Amino acid sequence: MSYVLATSAAGGCHLFSGCGFPSPSINDFYFTPFFKVGSVGFGKPGLLMLLSTALVLLFFWFAFRSPKLVPRGIQNVGEMGILFVRDQILRPQLGKRGEKWLPFLVSLFFFIWINNIMGIIPILYFPAMSKYGYPVALAGMVWFIYIGLGIKHQGLVGYFKSLTIPSGSPTWILPLLIPIEFFSNVLVRPFTLSVRLFANMLAGHVLLLVFTLATWYLLTVSAGALHSAVGVASAAVSFIVTILVTALEVLVQALQAFIFTILTATYISGAYEAH
Amino acid sequence: MQHLVHLHHLLYVAAGSSPVTTIHVQWIGALTYGLAAIGPGIGIGLIFGSTIQSIARQPEAAGRVTGLMWIGFALTESLALIGIAVPFFIK
């Protein structure tokens, strides 16, 4: 975004100067790194990732620093968060036997959620999950956990049987069914888990960019006296849409964190027993 | 202006008129992803709709039904997500 703003503002770009609307592109997702170690750069996404990790860690550390039987203040908020994950995600999917997965699911949910929220916080304004590498790391971790857990609980053959052969399917269809189910349950699962999060965050960020850029752009158009009324009116409409899109993003950010966590719980529950 | 010019060309193509020079690949990609999203869109609607119906009929089965709903949702949406990823694999 800063790239677009800089290049277009330098040329005095607006609707009637002929350079057109500086529509956001994939370039807006690349930042000049603060420093480089070898070929690996550390830039804004990495910084936001560290920041959200620290936020989640500090929040839960402060909330449960000295836990009381009758919770007060911040401990109430922390317990609400944990109870939400337990009652909405863990209990329906895993039941009581999955209680030991609570710390993992709580940290997964809040880590993804806080990371996504960075997309609408002023100054930060970037969801790190819209860089594909981050969701891939999370989905890869989940993949290794549920495959490893399944092999541990059902054995290598048993787990792959339960993954690839749905119960009650007739024998003659198995040659067709096994490759499809293997493809969908072993190969596609981590892929969709990561792409779902990535694509939603990318699309949301692009939507916000389109309307914030349009607001700025239409206001610069209205700098010329001739078109000022129309320009300001259009900018106002665009600004209102920006606010509405931000509200939608708040919903999508929470929903994506929820879906990621609940699917993780579902996959883990599939590792405990055959469906 | 660049984008308007391309749109102009596309409209000419749609109308079957002559001054056609280029159609940008991005336009085809955007159009095709729109097509790819129709099926999963209908599918996800059906999944959530029937989950709501079944919970309304039998509220005590809500836990089991929502579990199945998330599995079905993930499977159906994977088609739309593959649709996003496919252009990156085509050179």
Interface residues (C-beta under 8 A of the other chain):
Chain A: G18 C19 G20 F21 S23 R91 P92 Q93 S184 V188 R189 F191 T192 L193 V195 R196 A199 I259 I262 L263 T266 S269
Chain B: M1 Q2 H3 L4 G63 T66 G67 W70 I71 F73 A74 L75 E77 S78 L81 I82 I84 A85
